[in-house]
Amino acid sequence: MRLIDSGAAAWLILPEREVSLAKVASANGRYSNGITTLEIDGTNATLDDGPANLFKGCKVPGKEEPAKKEEPVKEAPAKEAPAK
């Protein structure tokens, strides 16, 4: 997906075809051609391409969320065998 015409349209490259979607004037971040609709909200995008194709939670190129810092795995202390 690429925004074209200074953001006035979105160009989608799908496996079976390419399609241009015009920006919907009444909705911010929404592009449609009457059949296919693309909604961009921050870093997430949803593509509704009719009843057979719905893609939710897609990431917008170049707007990835910052990576979360992972905490190191802490090992449990070893248990000592009871004294005999």
N, C-alpha and C positions, 0 to 999 in steps of 0.2 A: 504494500500500500504506500502510495505517495500522495502528498497534497500537491495540487497543481494550480495554476492560475492565481497565485498569491493566496491560496487557501480557499478559493471559490469553488473548488471541486476536489474530489479524491479519485485517484486512479488505482483500481484493484487488479491484481494479477492472480487469478484463481487457476487451479489445475486445468479446468476445461475451457476457460475463456478469460478475456480481459474486459473490464467494464469501467465506465466513468460515472461517478455519482456527483450530482450538483449539491452544493450546500443548501440546506433548508433554511430559509430566511427567518422563520419564526422559532427555530430551535438552535441553540448554541452547541456546536460539536456534532451536529447531525447532518448526514449526507444521504441522499436517496435518488433513485431513478424511477420510483413508483413500484418497483418489484423488490429490489435489494436496498437494505438500509444499513448504514454504518453509523454507530454512535460512539463518540470518543469522549471519555470523561477522565481527565487527568492522565494517569498512566495506563488506564484500562480502556479496552475497546470491545464492542459487541457488534457482530455482523449477522444480520438476519437476511438470508438469501432464499426466502420461501420456506415452505413446510419441511423440506428435506434437509436444509442446512442452517444451523444456528450455532454460531461460535461465540462463547461468552468468556470473559476473563482474559482476552488477548492483550498482549502488552504492546504499547505504542512504541515504535522504533525511536531510539535516542532519548527516551524518557523513563529508563529503568529506575525502579525504586532502589535506594541504597541497600547494599547487602547488610544483612543483620549479622552482628558479631556473635559467633557461636561460643558458648561456654565450654571450657574443657571438661571432659568426662572425669568425674572423681571416682576413684576406686574405693570400695569399702575396705576398712582395715582388716587384715587377715586375722582369723580367729585362732587363738592358741588352743592346742589340745589340752584337755584337763590333765592335771598331774596325777600320777599313780602312786 
